[in-house]
Amino acid sequence: MNRNKIMEDLKNYVEGVLKKEDGRNLYFAYKDSLDNVTPQDAFEVFYSKLQEGYEPKEILEILDRVINVFHHSLKDYKWEKPKENSFLDILMKENKALEKKLNEIRPILFDKNIKEKKKELLSKLKELQKFDAHYLKKENILFPYLEKKNKNFEGLTLMWTLHDEARKNIAKMIEYLEKDEFDRDEFNVQIGKLFFSLLGLVHKEEYILFPAAMEVISDDEWEDMNMQSLEYGFPFIDPPRIEKKELDIREFDGMKFKTDTGELSFEQILLIFNNLPVDLSFVDENDKLRFFTKPKDRIFPRSPAAIGRDVRNCHPAKSIHVVEEIIGEFKAGRRDSATFWINFKGRLVLIQYFALRNSKGEYKGVLEVSQDVTEIKKLEGERRLLQWE
């Protein structure tokens, strides 16, 4: 079949679903094209709807219904599988390990005395939080590489939202089990949502994301992604053997940063930046991420893959409107800073944005500064004498 005809039919089909037209009639009207969907087609059709003005929330409401119709074609799609211990192969192994963890939970769910097994179940659900490293590697490493290959991959903001939904469902389930009361019906609803969100993501990866990625990413790029993945961890599997490549600063010997306030070598600049007790990220005047620091305990993960990425794609869909408002106000000259503070993983984090302007007052970008202020907030009185902790 003609690929342009297939894509046109797929767009019309999804448009009909969005407008709540009769599903059976839609299916038979476009059946031939629906039987020939490829992973790349799936990305293109959902991206096209975002470009037409549909909100991510609207598309997410019909996403599973549409993918279920695409399922037969996507399941039969032939694609080259990743090399052993490549970045993608590791992600696939993590998925298998997640499915194994979920299968270990299933028998408890059907136990008539489940209320007495809350403690055991709670422990297993808390362990699922480790799988967040899998989602972070996708968001901060894989997604940026794909976005640079094809504009259709900007629709990955939809999958990021699904990550957040999975995170939320795990947290809600843990919170529910930590309460004294236990209602079996409510429990069944919540645990059903949790399994659906986690396994739904696995299927979307295996049938759409991973095959599409294999068609556009080179072996060298997969290797680079592996190097960047080391700081995230490998949930539920044995860490693969990946040799870390360190930056050889000798090639920068002799380079100096010189101003009227002093002079620094390249090594000294790196040491200062990466030992500041804050996370720094610089976004240029074209809204592209150009630089970030790597302190020992970075609060929010960043990977080299994100360099050159549009700042909007560095945030989940629910935060994009805030990012756009900040940048818009900075560019218009109406604001010079924005400040937030949030509770994050049990810590109080201060997040500040500063507009950067040159001597002519021209906008040159944004500096994002994030700092863990948990201990600072506790300070009282004075400490004038040296006291090692």
C-alpha positions as CSV (number, residue, x, y, z in Angstrom):
1,M,0.0,0.0,0.0
2,N,1.0,3.6,-0.6
3,R,2.5,5.0,2.7
4,N,1.1,8.5,2.1
5,K,-2.4,6.9,1.7
6,I,-1.9,4.9,4.9
7,M,-0.8,7.9,6.9
8,E,-3.7,10.0,5.7
9,D,-6.1,7.2,6.6
10,L,-4.5,6.8,10.1
11,K,-4.8,10.6,10.7
12,N,-8.5,10.5,9.7
13,Y,-9.1,7.4,11.9
14,V,-7.5,9.1,15.0
15,E,-9.4,12.3,14.2
16,G,-12.6,10.3,14.2
17,V,-11.8,8.7,17.5
18,L,-11.0,12.1,19.0
19,K,-14.4,13.4,17.8
20,K,-16.1,10.3,19.4
21,E,-17.4,8.9,16.1
22,D,-18.7,5.3,15.9
23,G,-15.6,3.1,16.5
24,R,-16.9,0.1,14.5
25,N,-17.6,2.3,11.4
26,L,-14.3,4.0,11.7
27,Y,-12.4,0.7,11.9
28,F,-14.0,-0.8,8.8
29,A,-13.6,2.5,6.9
30,Y,-9.8,2.4,7.4
31,K,-9.2,-1.3,8.0
32,D,-6.7,-1.8,5.2
33,S,-4.5,1.0,6.5
34,L,-5.0,0.0,10.2
35,D,-3.6,-3.5,9.2
36,N,-0.4,-1.9,7.9
37,V,0.7,0.4,10.8
38,T,4.4,0.7,11.5
39,P,6.0,2.1,14.7
40,Q,7.1,5.2,12.8
41,D,3.5,5.7,11.6
42,A,2.3,5.6,15.2
43,F,4.7,8.4,16.2
44,E,3.8,10.5,13.1
45,V,0.0,10.3,13.6
46,F,0.1,11.3,17.3
47,Y,2.6,14.1,16.6
48,S,0.4,15.4,13.8
49,K,-2.5,15.7,16.3
50,L,-0.4,17.7,18.7
51,Q,0.6,20.0,15.8
52,E,-3.1,20.5,15.0
53,G,-3.7,21.9,18.4
54,Y,-4.9,18.9,20.4
55,E,-3.8,18.9,24.0
56,P,-1.7,16.0,25.3
57,K,-4.5,15.2,27.8
58,E,-7.0,14.8,24.9
59,I,-4.7,12.4,23.0
60,L,-3.9,10.4,26.2
61,E,-7.6,9.8,26.7
62,I,-7.9,7.9,23.4
63,L,-4.3,6.6,23.2
64,D,-4.8,3.1,24.5
65,R,-7.9,2.6,22.5
66,V,-6.1,3.5,19.3
67,I,-3.0,1.5,20.1
68,N,-5.2,-1.5,20.8
69,V,-6.5,-1.2,17.2
70,F,-2.9,-0.8,15.9
71,H,-1.8,-3.8,18.1
72,H,-2.1,-6.6,15.5
73,S,0.0,-4.8,12.9
74,L,2.6,-3.5,15.4
75,K,2.9,-7.0,17.0
76,D,3.7,-8.6,13.6
77,Y,6.1,-5.8,12.6
78,K,9.6,-7.2,11.8
79,W,12.5,-5.2,13.3
80,E,16.2,-5.7,14.0
81,K,16.7,-6.5,17.6
82,P,19.4,-4.7,19.6
83,K,22.9,-6.0,20.2
84,E,23.6,-7.8,23.5
85,N,24.1,-5.3,26.4
86,S,23.5,-2.3,24.1
87,F,21.5,0.5,25.7
88,L,18.3,-0.7,24.2
89,D,18.9,-4.3,25.1
90,I,19.5,-3.3,28.7
91,L,16.1,-1.4,28.7
92,M,14.4,-4.5,27.4
93,K,16.0,-6.6,30.1
94,E,14.8,-4.2,32.7
95,N,11.3,-4.6,31.3
96,K,11.5,-8.3,31.6
97,A,12.7,-8.0,35.2
98,L,9.8,-5.6,35.9
99,E,7.3,-8.1,34.6
100,K,8.9,-10.7,36.8
101,K,8.4,-8.5,39.9
102,L,4.8,-7.9,39.0
103,N,4.2,-11.6,38.6
104,E,5.6,-12.1,42.1
105,I,3.0,-9.7,43.4
106,R,0.0,-11.3,41.6
107,P,-0.4,-14.3,44.0
108,I,-0.7,-11.9,47.0
109,L,-3.5,-10.0,45.2
110,F,-5.6,-13.1,45.0
111,D,-5.0,-14.2,48.6
112,K,-8.2,-14.1,50.6
113,N,-6.2,-12.9,53.6
114,I,-4.6,-10.1,51.7
115,K,-5.2,-7.7,54.6
116,E,-2.8,-9.7,56.7
117,K,-0.2,-9.5,54.0
118,K,-0.2,-5.7,53.7
119,K,3.4,-5.5,55.0
120,E,4.8,-7.9,52.5
121,L,2.9,-6.2,49.7
122,L,4.0,-2.8,50.8
123,S,7.6,-3.9,50.7
124,K,7.3,-5.2,47.1
125,L,5.5,-2.0,46.0
126,K,8.2,0.2,47.5
127,E,10.7,-1.8,45.5
128,L,8.9,-0.9,42.3
129,Q,10.0,2.7,42.9
130,K,13.5,1.7,41.8
131,F,12.2,1.3,38.3
132,D,12.1,5.1,38.1
133,A,15.7,4.8,36.8
134,H,14.4,3.2,33.7
135,Y,12.1,6.1,33.0
136,L,14.8,8.6,33.8
137,K,17.1,7.0,31.3
138,K,14.5,7.3,28.6
139,E,13.6,10.9,29.4
140,N,17.2,12.2,29.7
141,I,19.1,10.0,27.3
142,L,17.0,8.2,24.7
143,F,14.4,10.9,24.1
144,P,16.9,13.7,23.3
145,Y,18.7,11.4,20.7
146,L,15.4,10.6,19.0
147,E,14.2,14.2,19.0
148,K,17.3,15.2,17.0
149,K,16.5,12.5,14.4
150,N,12.9,13.4,13.5
151,K,10.4,16.0,14.6
152,N,7.8,13.3,15.0
153,F,9.6,12.1,18.1
154,E,8.7,15.3,19.9
155,G,5.5,13.5,20.6
156,L,7.4,11.6,23.2
157,T,6.1,14.2,25.7
158,L,3.0,11.8,25.7
159,M,5.1,8.9,27.0
160,W,6.8,11.2,29.6
161,T,3.3,11.9,30.9
162,L,2.7,8.2,31.1
163,H,5.9,7.8,33.1
164,D,4.5,10.4,35.6
165,E,1.2,8.5,35.7
166,A,3.1,5.3,36.6
167,R,5.1,7.1,39.3
168,K,1.9,8.6,40.7
169,N,0.1,5.2,40.8
170,I,3.0,3.6,42.7
171,A,3.1,6.4,45.2
172,K,-0.7,6.3,45.7
173,M,-0.7,2.5,46.2
174,I,2.1,2.8,48.8
175,E,0.3,5.7,50.6
176,Y,-2.9,3.6,50.7
177,L,-1.2,0.5,52.2
178,E,0.4,2.6,54.8
179,K,-3.0,3.6,56.2
180,D,-4.7,1.5,58.9
181,E,-8.0,1.1,57.1
182,F,-8.3,-1.4,54.2
183,D,-11.2,-1.5,51.7
184,R,-10.9,-4.4,49.3
185,D,-12.9,-2.8,46.5
186,E,-10.9,0.4,46.6
187,F,-7.6,-1.6,46.7
188,N,-8.6,-3.6,43.6
189,V,-9.3,-0.4,41.7
190,Q,-5.9,1.2,42.7
191,I,-3.8,-1.9,42.1
192,G,-5.5,-2.4,38.7
193,K,-4.5,1.1,37.7
194,L,-1.0,0.4,38.8
195,F,-0.6,-2.8,36.8
196,F,-2.3,-1.2,33.8
197,S,0.1,1.8,33.7
198,L,3.3,-0.2,34.2
199,L,2.5,-3.0,31.8
200,G,1.0,-0.5,29.3
201,L,4.3,1.3,29.2
202,V,6.2,-1.9,28.6
203,H,4.0,-2.7,25.6
204,K,4.3,0.8,24.2
205,E,8.1,0.5,24.4
206,E,8.3,-3.0,23.0
207,Y,5.9,-2.4,20.0
208,I,6.4,1.2,19.2
209,L,9.3,3.1,20.8
210,F,12.1,0.4,20.6
211,P,11.5,-0.7,17.0
212,A,11.3,3.0,15.9
213,A,14.5,3.8,17.8
214,M,16.4,0.9,16.2
215,E,15.6,2.3,12.8
216,V,17.2,5.7,13.4
217,I,20.0,5.3,16.0
218,S,23.5,4.1,15.1
219,D,25.7,1.7,17.0
220,D,28.0,4.5,18.1
221,E,25.1,6.4,19.5
222,W,23.8,3.4,21.5
223,E,27.3,3.1,22.9
224,D,27.3,6.8,23.9
225,M,23.9,6.3,25.6
226,N,25.4,3.4,27.6
227,M,28.1,5.6,28.9
228,Q,25.6,8.2,30.0
229,S,23.4,5.6,31.7
230,L,25.9,4.6,34.3
231,E,24.9,7.2,36.9
232,Y,21.2,6.2,36.7
233,G,21.5,2.5,37.7
234,F,19.9,-0.6,36.3
235,P,16.7,-1.6,38.1
236,F,16.1,-5.3,38.9
237,I,19.1,-6.6,36.7
238,D,22.8,-7.1,37.3
239,P,24.7,-4.0,36.2
240,P,26.2,-4.6,32.8
241,R,29.9,-4.2,32.2
242,I,30.3,-0.7,30.7
243,E,33.7,0.9,30.7
244,K,33.3,4.6,31.7
245,K,35.2,7.1,29.5
246,E,36.6,10.0,31.5
247,L,37.1,13.5,29.9
248,D,40.8,13.9,29.2
249,I,41.5,17.5,30.2
250,R,45.0,17.4,28.9
251,E,43.8,18.4,25.5
252,F,42.7,21.7,27.0
253,D,46.1,22.4,28.6
254,G,47.2,26.0,28.2
255,M,43.6,27.3,27.7
256,K,42.8,30.2,30.0
257,F,39.7,32.0,31.0
258,K,40.8,35.6,31.7
259,T,38.8,38.5,32.9
260,D,39.4,41.7,35.0
261,T,38.6,39.6,38.1
262,G,41.2,36.9,37.5
263,E,42.3,33.9,35.5
264,L,41.3,30.3,35.5
265,S,42.5,27.2,33.8
266,F,40.0,24.7,32.1
267,E,40.5,22.3,35.0
268,Q,39.9,24.9,37.6
269,I,36.7,26.0,35.9
270,L,35.4,22.4,35.9
271,L,36.3,22.0,39.6
272,I,34.6,25.2,40.6
273,F,31.4,24.5,38.6
274,N,31.1,20.9,39.8
275,N,31.7,21.6,43.4
276,L,29.2,24.4,43.8
277,P,26.4,23.2,46.2
278,V,23.8,23.8,43.4
279,D,22.7,22.4,40.1
280,L,23.2,24.9,37.2
281,S,21.7,24.6,33.8
282,F,22.1,27.2,31.0
283,V,19.5,27.7,28.2
284,D,20.5,30.0,25.4
285,E,18.4,32.8,23.7
286,N,17.0,30.2,21.2
287,D,15.6,28.1,24.1
288,K,18.2,25.3,23.7
289,L,20.0,23.7,26.6
290,R,23.7,24.5,26.2
291,F,25.4,23.6,29.5
292,F,24.8,22.0,32.9
293,T,27.0,21.3,35.9
294,K,27.5,17.8,37.4
295,P,27.9,18.1,41.1
296,K,28.3,15.0,43.1
297,D,24.7,14.8,44.3
298,R,22.8,16.4,41.4
299,I,19.1,16.9,42.4
300,F,17.6,16.6,39.0
301,P,19.2,14.2,36.5
302,R,20.8,15.6,33.3
303,S,22.7,13.8,30.6
304,P,24.9,15.0,27.8
305,A,22.3,13.8,25.3
306,A,20.2,16.8,26.3
307,I,22.7,19.3,25.0
308,G,21.0,21.2,22.2
309,R,17.6,20.0,23.2
310,D,14.7,22.5,23.3
311,V,14.1,23.4,26.9
312,R,10.4,22.5,26.5
313,N,11.3,18.9,25.9
314,C,13.4,18.8,29.1
315,H,10.2,19.0,31.2
316,P,7.1,16.9,31.4
317,A,4.0,18.1,29.5
318,K,2.3,19.3,32.7
319,S,5.2,21.8,33.3
320,I,5.6,23.2,29.8
321,H,3.2,26.0,30.2
322,V,5.2,27.3,33.2
323,V,8.5,27.1,31.3
324,E,7.0,29.0,28.4
325,E,5.6,31.7,30.7
326,I,9.0,32.2,32.4
327,I,10.8,32.5,29.1
328,G,8.2,34.7,27.6
329,E,8.3,37.2,30.5
330,F,12.2,37.1,30.4
331,K,12.3,37.8,26.7
332,A,9.8,40.6,27.0
333,G,11.9,42.2,29.7
334,R,9.0,42.2,32.2
335,R,10.7,39.8,34.6
336,D,14.3,39.0,35.6
337,S,13.8,36.1,37.9
338,A,11.3,33.4,39.0
339,T,11.5,31.4,42.3
340,F,9.9,28.1,43.4
341,W,10.4,25.7,46.2
342,I,9.2,22.1,46.3
343,N,9.3,18.9,48.4
344,F,11.3,16.4,46.4
345,K,12.2,12.9,47.7
346,G,11.9,14.1,51.3
347,R,14.0,17.2,50.7
348,L,13.1,20.9,50.3
349,V,14.5,22.1,47.0
350,L,14.8,25.8,46.0
351,I,14.5,26.4,42.2
352,Q,15.4,29.7,40.7
353,Y,15.5,31.1,37.2
354,F,17.5,34.1,36.2
355,A,17.3,36.1,32.9
356,L,20.7,36.6,31.4
357,R,21.2,39.9,29.5
358,N,24.4,41.4,27.9
359,S,25.6,44.9,28.5
360,K,23.1,46.2,25.9
361,G,20.3,44.6,27.8
362,E,19.7,42.0,25.1
363,Y,18.2,38.7,26.3
364,K,20.8,35.9,26.1
365,G,19.2,33.0,27.9
366,V,18.2,31.6,31.2
367,L,20.2,30.3,34.2
368,E,18.4,27.6,36.2
369,V,19.7,27.2,39.8
370,S,18.4,24.3,42.0
371,Q,19.6,23.9,45.6
372,D,18.7,21.5,48.4
373,V,17.9,23.9,51.2
374,T,16.7,21.3,53.8
375,E,19.6,21.8,56.2
376,I,19.8,25.6,55.5
377,K,16.2,26.0,56.6
378,K,17.0,24.4,59.9
379,L,19.8,26.9,60.8
380,E,19.3,29.0,63.9
381,G,21.5,31.4,65.9
382,E,25.2,31.5,64.8
383,R,28.2,29.4,64.5
384,R,31.4,31.5,64.8
385,L,33.8,28.7,65.7
386,L,35.1,25.9,63.4
387,Q,33.2,22.7,64.1
388,W,33.7,19.7,61.8
389,E,30.6,17.6,61.3
